[in-house]
């Protein structure tokens, strides 16, 4: 990118912000590309980076990728926040994976995270399918 051409090396927070912009703009493929680029340059994604990409995947109907990223987070002992859990529960809702949605909700509570109204709405919707 342009930053590298100018001799600047983007940090994790810069990449996370760029991924977030892609998430908000519905550009999930670009978000995944940025995530791969940051890892190739030796930067280690934080929980917030994963969470932002998981949210982008959920919105972009890439549920399998979102769950794969969640698995990576667990392997790296990164703890997802409430927003990430909600995005994952929405993925389960879209894929009619009720048991997985309930499991994620339970993990959220075990971590002391407070579910939001949108979390409960997604969980109820998953149970209805």
C-alpha positions in Angstrom: 0.0 0.0 0.0 0.9 3.7 0.0 2.1 3.6 3.5 4.8 1.0 2.7 5.8 3.0 -0.4 6.5 6.0 1.9 8.6 3.8 4.2 5.9 3.7 6.9 4.9 0.5 8.6 1.3 0.3 9.7 0.7 -1.0 13.2 -1.9 -3.4 14.5 -4.3 -0.5 15.4 -4.0 0.9 11.9 -4.9 -2.4 10.3 -7.7 -2.9 12.8 -9.1 0.5 11.8 -8.8 -0.3 8.1 -10.6 -3.6 8.6 -13.3 -1.8 10.6 -13.7 0.7 7.7 -14.1 -2.3 5.3 -16.6 -3.9 7.7 -18.7 -0.8 7.8 -18.5 -0.4 4.0 -19.5 -4.1 3.4 -16.1 -4.9 1.8 -15.5 -8.3 3.5 -13.0 -9.5 0.9 -10.9 -6.4 1.3 -11.1 -6.8 5.1 -9.8 -10.4 4.8 -7.0 -9.3 2.4 -5.9 -6.6 5.0 -5.9 -9.2 7.8 -3.7 -11.6 5.7 -1.4 -8.7 4.8 -0.9 -7.7 8.4 0.1 -11.2 9.4 2.5 -11.5 6.4 4.3 -8.4 7.7 4.7 -10.1 11.1 2.0 -8.2 13.0 0.0 -10.2 15.5 -3.7 -9.5 15.4 -5.4 -8.6 18.7 -8.8 -9.7 19.9 -10.3 -6.5 18.6 -8.8 -7.2 15.1 -10.4 -10.7 15.1 -13.6 -9.3 16.4 -13.9 -6.7 13.7 -13.1 -9.2 11.0 -15.6 -11.7 12.4 -18.3 -9.0 12.3 -17.3 -8.2 8.7 -17.7 -11.9 7.9 -21.1 -12.1 9.6 -22.4 -9.1 7.6 -20.9 -10.4 4.4 -22.5 -13.9 4.8 -19.1 -15.6 5.3 -20.2 -17.6 8.4 -17.8 -20.4 8.0 -14.9 -18.0 7.9 -16.2 -16.2 11.0 -16.3 -19.5 12.9 -12.8 -20.4 11.6 -11.5 -17.0 12.9 -13.2 -17.7 16.3 -11.4 -21.0 16.4 -8.1 -19.2 15.8 -8.9 -16.8 18.6 -9.4 -19.7 21.0 -6.1 -21.3 20.0 -4.3 -18.0 20.6 -6.1 -17.5 24.0 -7.7 -14.3 22.8 -10.9 -13.4 24.5 -13.7 -12.1 22.3 -15.9 -9.2 23.5 -19.7 -9.0 23.6 -19.9 -7.6 20.0 -17.9 -10.6 18.7 -20.1 -13.1 20.5 -23.2 -11.3 19.1 -21.8 -11.5 15.6 -21.1 -15.2 16.1 -24.5 -15.9 17.4 -25.9 -14.1 14.3 -23.8 -16.4 12.2 -25.3 -19.4 14.0 -28.8 -17.9 13.5 -28.3 -17.6 9.7 -26.9 -21.1 9.5 -29.7 -22.6 11.8 -27.1 -23.8 14.3 -29.1 -23.5 17.5 -26.9 -25.6 19.7 -23.8 -23.6 18.7 -25.7 -20.3 19.3 -26.7 -21.4 22.8 -23.1 -22.6 23.5 -21.8 -19.2 22.5 -24.3 -17.4 24.7 -23.2 -19.6 27.6 -19.5 -18.8 27.0 -20.3 -15.2 26.9 -22.0 -15.4 30.3 -19.1 -17.5 31.8 -16.7 -14.7 30.7 -18.9 -12.1 32.6 -19.9 -10.4 29.4 -23.3 -8.7 29.4 -25.4 -9.7 26.4 -27.1 -6.9 24.6 -30.6 -6.8 23.3 -29.3 -7.7 19.8 -27.6 -10.7 21.3 -30.8 -12.0 22.8 -32.8 -11.2 19.6 -30.3 -13.2 17.5 -30.4 -16.1 20.0 -34.2 -16.2 20.0 -34.3 -16.0 16.2 -31.9 -18.9 16.0 -34.1 -21.0 18.3 -37.1 -20.2 16.1 -35.6 -21.8 13.0 
